[in-house]
Amino acid sequence: MSAILPSRDLVAALKAAAEPTRLRILKLLAGGELNVKDLTQILGQSQPRISRHLKLMNEAGLIDRFREGSWVYFYVADGTRGGEFARRILDAADPACPVLARDQERARVVKREREATAQAFFEAHAADWDRIRAFHVAEVEVEAAMREMLGEGPFDLLLDLGTGTGRILELFADRYGQGLGIDLNQAMLAYARSKLSGAGLDAVQVRHGDLYNLAIEDGSADAVVMHQVLHFLSDPSRAIDEAARVLAPGGRLMIVDFAPHEMEELRDRFAHERLGFSGQQIEDWMRGSGLKPGKTRTLTPPVADAAGRLSVTIWTADNGAQSPGLRKAASGNRKLERA
């Protein structure tokens, strides 16, 4: 999309960006979604001051925002004139500027602290993880829908990102030649290995890995599943980009997560970063990663059982027009590890 703006909008955008703190905020938001609390920590400035800066830039169209429960996230949007113009402004900034570099390092610290909170939760609940997932609509219903929507395969390689207990590798064991689960948490991996071994599954591995930087070659997996993992991540779109990178031509990505909800207590009780996702949000991220969104299904608990239970949505996206599982088997020469 062109970054050309009408004269009035151009003047408003330039005025909004022409202030040192606002330029710093713009640079931070170009790197991912942040809330006011994050920005106060990174910049060391008061909440009212940060909020005023955000309001000015939002009104000028340089940044967008979305509300999630009581939190509001801000970001530089892709595909809008204001967002493209903001990135053109940032292209002119000195990449060696020590102030901007320090802000980026502080942002990384804030995101690491978020991830550490989630990690501590996982370690405390590794053995109970399957029971925690039962907090939402009945798992048996979710799993039946997943098996229907992923496709019959057979998949040469199925990749389960954020594998947790390894349940997804069990669920699809009859549909893949090789299964690989990735998780950052060592306690979860130890539990998954024990569980999968006990189930007699031989063609499966679980490995320690970062969902933002997978040690897997481009186009290696016929199917990629992200089951109840995105709401724990500080940057879900980046994880989807990485999933798309490793998806083979004709392969399918499946995302399973909560529909939007207002259960704020999940942030503290279960270290949730996000209170569910809208269909538009997930599909925009899929398209942004080069995938074609496919079928979507939302599973809602019965009215009589709805109190305290959450709806779950399943999204699919394909890499190209060819259906997964119909390509000639060619995984024998594939390398999982990137050099």
CORNOR-V611360 format. One record per residue. N is the residue number from 1. RES is the residue in one letter. SS is DSSP state (H for helix, E for strand, - for the rest). PSI is psi in radians with two decimals (* if undefined). OMEGA is omega in radians with two decimals (* if undefined). Layout:
n: {N,N}
res: {RES,RES}
ss: {SS,SS}
psi: {PSI,PSI}
omega: {OMEGA,OMEGA}
This chain:
n: {1,2,3,4,5,6,7,8,9,10,11,12,13,14,15,16,17,18,19,20,21,22,23,24,25,26,27,28,29,30,31,32,33,34,35,36,37,38,39,40,41,42,43,44,45,46,47,48,49,50,51,52,53,54,55,56,57,58,59,60,61,62,63,64,65,66,67,68,69,70,71,72,73,74,75,76,77,78,79,80,81,82,83,84,85,86,87,88,89,90,91,92,93,94,95,96,97,98,99,100,101,102,103,104,105,106,107,108,109,110,111,112,113,114,115,116,117,118,119,120,121,122,123,124,125,126,127,128,129,130,131,132,133,134,135,136,137,138,139,140,141,142,143,144,145,146,147,148,149,150,151,152,153,154,155,156,157,158,159,160,161,162,163,164,165,166,167,168,169,170,171,172,173,174,175,176,177,178,179,180,181,182,183,184,185,186,187,188,189,190,191,192,193,194,195,196,197,198,199,200,201,202,203,204,205,206,207,208,209,210,211,212,213,214,215,216,217,218,219,220,221,222,223,224,225,226,227,228,229,230,231,232,233,234,235,236,237,238,239,240,241,242,243,244,245,246,247,248,249,250,251,252,253,254,255,256,257,258,259,260,261,262,263,264,265,266,267,268,269,270,271,272,273,274,275,276,277,278,279,280,281,282,283,284,285,286,287,288,289,290,291,292,293,294,295,296,297,298,299,300,301,302,303,304,305,306,307,308,309,310,311,312,313,314,315,316,317,318,319,320,321,322,323,324,325,326,327,328,329,330,331,332,333,334,335,336,337,338,339}
res: {M,S,A,I,L,P,S,R,D,L,V,A,A,L,K,A,A,A,E,P,T,R,L,R,I,L,K,L,L,A,G,G,E,L,N,V,K,D,L,T,Q,I,L,G,Q,S,Q,P,R,I,S,R,H,L,K,L,M,N,E,A,G,L,I,D,R,F,R,E,G,S,W,V,Y,F,Y,V,A,D,G,T,R,G,G,E,F,A,R,R,I,L,D,A,A,D,P,A,C,P,V,L,A,R,D,Q,E,R,A,R,V,V,K,R,E,R,E,A,T,A,Q,A,F,F,E,A,H,A,A,D,W,D,R,I,R,A,F,H,V,A,E,V,E,V,E,A,A,M,R,E,M,L,G,E,G,P,F,D,L,L,L,D,L,G,T,G,T,G,R,I,L,E,L,F,A,D,R,Y,G,Q,G,L,G,I,D,L,N,Q,A,M,L,A,Y,A,R,S,K,L,S,G,A,G,L,D,A,V,Q,V,R,H,G,D,L,Y,N,L,A,I,E,D,G,S,A,D,A,V,V,M,H,Q,V,L,H,F,L,S,D,P,S,R,A,I,D,E,A,A,R,V,L,A,P,G,G,R,L,M,I,V,D,F,A,P,H,E,M,E,E,L,R,D,R,F,A,H,E,R,L,G,F,S,G,Q,Q,I,E,D,W,M,R,G,S,G,L,K,P,G,K,T,R,T,L,T,P,P,V,A,D,A,A,G,R,L,S,V,T,I,W,T,A,D,N,G,A,Q,S,P,G,L,R,K,A,A,S,G,N,R,K,L,E,R,A}
ss: {-,-,-,-,-,-,H,H,H,H,H,H,H,H,H,H,H,-,-,H,H,H,H,H,H,H,H,H,H,-,-,-,-,E,E,H,H,H,H,H,H,H,H,-,-,-,H,H,H,H,H,H,H,H,H,H,H,H,H,-,-,-,-,E,E,E,E,E,-,-,E,E,E,E,E,-,-,-,-,-,H,H,H,H,H,H,H,H,H,H,H,-,-,-,-,-,-,H,H,H,H,H,H,H,H,H,H,H,H,H,H,H,H,H,H,H,H,H,H,H,H,H,H,H,H,H,H,H,H,H,H,H,H,-,-,-,-,-,H,H,H,H,H,H,H,H,H,H,H,H,-,-,-,-,E,E,E,E,E,E,E,-,-,-,-,-,H,H,H,H,H,-,-,-,-,E,E,E,E,E,E,E,E,-,-,H,H,H,H,H,H,H,H,H,H,H,H,H,-,-,-,-,-,E,E,E,E,E,-,E,-,-,E,-,-,-,-,-,-,-,E,E,E,E,E,E,E,-,-,H,H,H,-,-,-,H,H,H,H,H,H,H,H,H,H,H,E,E,E,E,E,E,E,E,E,E,E,E,E,-,-,-,-,-,H,H,H,H,H,H,-,-,-,-,-,-,E,-,H,H,H,H,H,H,H,H,H,H,-,-,-,E,E,E,E,E,E,E,E,-,-,-,H,H,H,-,-,-,-,-,-,E,E,E,E,E,E,E,-,-,-,-,-,-,-,-,-,-,-,-,H,H,H,-,-,-,-,-,-}
psi: {2.45,2.49,0.17,2.28,2.59,2.69,-0.79,-0.75,-0.62,-0.79,-0.75,-0.71,-0.74,-0.72,-0.71,-0.58,-0.28,1.08,2.35,-0.82,-0.69,-0.63,-0.69,-0.75,-0.77,-0.75,-0.73,-0.75,-0.38,-0.32,0.00,2.97,2.34,2.67,3.10,-0.71,-0.77,-0.82,-0.62,-0.65,-0.75,-0.77,-0.26,0.54,2.88,2.72,-0.78,-0.69,-0.79,-0.75,-0.69,-0.75,-0.77,-0.71,-0.79,-0.78,-0.58,-0.76,-0.53,-0.09,0.12,-0.56,2.76,2.96,2.74,2.56,2.43,1.73,-2.25,-0.02,2.60,2.22,2.51,2.62,2.79,2.02,2.53,2.56,0.17,2.68,-0.75,-0.75,-0.73,-0.66,-0.67,-0.73,-0.57,-0.67,-0.80,-0.50,-0.44,-0.11,2.56,2.02,-0.30,0.11,2.12,-0.55,-0.83,-0.67,-0.70,-0.69,-0.76,-0.69,-0.72,-0.63,-0.69,-0.66,-0.78,-0.76,-0.63,-0.64,-0.69,-0.86,-0.61,-0.63,-0.77,-0.70,-0.76,-0.67,-0.81,-0.78,-0.60,-0.34,0.32,-0.82,-0.31,0.15,-0.71,-0.61,-0.61,-0.67,-0.34,0.00,-0.45,-2.94,2.62,2.22,-0.59,-0.62,-0.72,-0.79,-0.65,-0.73,-0.66,-0.77,-0.63,-0.72,-0.43,-0.51,2.82,-0.34,-2.51,2.57,2.23,-0.80,2.16,2.23,2.19,1.88,2.18,0.91,-0.44,-2.07,-0.08,0.18,-0.68,-0.61,-0.59,-0.79,-0.67,0.34,-0.46,0.03,0.02,2.67,-0.62,2.36,2.42,2.15,2.38,2.33,2.62,-0.34,2.11,-0.64,-0.71,-0.70,-0.71,-0.73,-0.77,-0.75,-0.78,-0.76,-0.78,-0.64,-0.74,-0.46,-0.03,0.44,2.06,-0.61,0.80,2.52,2.65,2.45,2.64,2.30,2.83,2.12,-0.32,-0.22,1.29,2.37,0.99,2.43,2.70,2.47,0.56,-0.44,2.34,-0.52,2.38,2.26,2.34,1.65,1.97,0.83,-0.56,-0.58,-0.15,-0.14,2.52,-0.34,1.28,-0.67,-0.60,-0.67,-0.64,-0.70,-0.73,-0.66,-0.71,-0.63,-0.70,-0.06,2.27,2.73,2.28,-0.05,2.95,2.35,2.36,2.24,2.27,2.13,3.08,2.50,2.84,2.41,3.08,0.41,1.43,-0.53,-0.32,-0.40,-0.79,-0.74,-0.71,0.24,0.56,2.25,-0.60,2.49,1.15,3.10,2.50,2.77,-0.70,-0.72,-0.88,-0.77,-0.62,-0.73,-0.69,-0.85,-0.71,-0.44,0.02,0.15,2.82,1.95,2.48,-2.31,2.61,2.47,2.32,2.22,2.09,2.37,2.62,2.61,-0.73,-0.30,0.22,-0.43,2.13,0.10,2.64,2.60,2.59,2.37,2.45,2.17,2.52,2.68,2.55,2.63,1.54,3.10,-0.37,2.32,2.47,2.54,-0.18,-0.13,2.77,2.43,2.14,0.39,-0.16,-0.54,0.08,2.55,2.26,-0.66,2.38,2.59,*}
omega: {-3.14,3.09,3.13,-3.11,2.97,-3.02,-3.11,3.13,3.13,3.13,3.14,-3.13,3.14,3.10,-3.10,-3.10,-2.99,3.09,-3.00,-3.11,-3.13,3.07,3.10,3.12,-3.13,3.12,3.13,-3.09,3.05,3.14,3.12,-3.08,3.11,3.05,-3.07,3.13,3.11,-3.06,3.09,3.10,-3.07,-3.01,-3.14,3.14,-3.04,3.13,3.13,-3.13,3.11,-3.12,3.11,3.11,-3.13,3.14,-3.14,-3.11,3.08,3.13,3.12,3.10,-3.14,-3.14,3.04,-3.12,2.96,-3.13,3.09,-3.02,3.13,-3.13,3.03,3.12,3.13,-3.11,2.99,-3.02,2.95,3.03,3.03,-3.14,3.13,3.13,3.12,3.11,3.09,-3.14,3.07,3.07,-3.10,3.09,-3.13,-3.14,-3.13,-3.12,-3.14,-3.13,-3.08,3.14,3.12,3.12,3.12,3.08,-3.13,3.12,3.10,3.09,3.10,3.11,3.13,-3.14,3.09,3.11,3.07,-3.10,3.13,3.09,3.11,3.13,3.14,3.10,3.14,-3.10,-3.13,-3.03,-3.06,-3.08,-3.09,-2.95,3.13,3.12,3.10,-3.14,3.11,3.12,-3.08,3.11,-2.98,-3.08,-3.13,3.11,3.12,-3.09,3.10,3.12,3.12,-3.13,3.13,-2.98,-3.14,-3.10,-3.05,-3.06,-0.03,3.14,3.09,3.11,3.01,-3.11,3.13,-3.07,-3.01,-2.94,3.11,-3.12,-3.10,-3.07,-3.11,3.08,3.03,-3.04,-3.07,-3.05,-3.12,-3.03,-3.13,3.04,3.11,3.08,-3.14,3.09,-3.14,3.06,-3.14,-3.01,-3.08,3.14,3.11,3.13,3.11,3.12,-3.12,3.13,-3.14,-3.11,-3.11,3.08,3.12,3.11,3.10,3.14,-3.07,-3.03,-3.06,3.07,2.95,-3.06,3.02,-3.14,-3.13,-3.11,3.10,-3.07,-3.07,3.09,-3.07,-3.10,3.08,3.00,-3.05,-2.98,3.07,3.13,3.08,-3.13,3.04,-3.01,3.08,-3.14,-3.03,-3.08,3.06,-2.98,3.09,-3.10,-3.08,-3.09,3.12,3.10,3.09,3.07,-3.12,3.07,3.12,-3.13,-3.07,-3.12,-3.12,3.01,-3.08,-3.11,-3.08,3.00,3.04,3.07,3.10,-3.13,-3.11,2.91,-3.13,-3.14,-3.07,-3.08,-3.09,-3.07,3.13,3.08,-3.10,-3.07,-3.00,3.06,3.10,3.04,-3.06,3.09,3.12,-3.08,3.04,3.10,-3.14,-3.11,-3.12,-3.11,3.07,3.11,3.10,3.13,3.13,3.12,3.09,-3.13,3.12,3.14,-3.14,-3.09,3.07,3.09,3.07,-3.14,-3.06,3.12,3.08,-3.10,-3.09,-3.06,-2.96,-3.06,3.08,3.12,-2.96,3.02,-3.13,3.10,3.08,3.10,3.00,3.05,-3.11,3.06,-3.11,-3.02,-3.04,-3.10,3.11,3.09,-3.11,3.10,3.06,3.12,-3.09,-3.04,-3.06,-3.11,-3.12,3.04,3.12,-3.04,2.99,3.10,*}
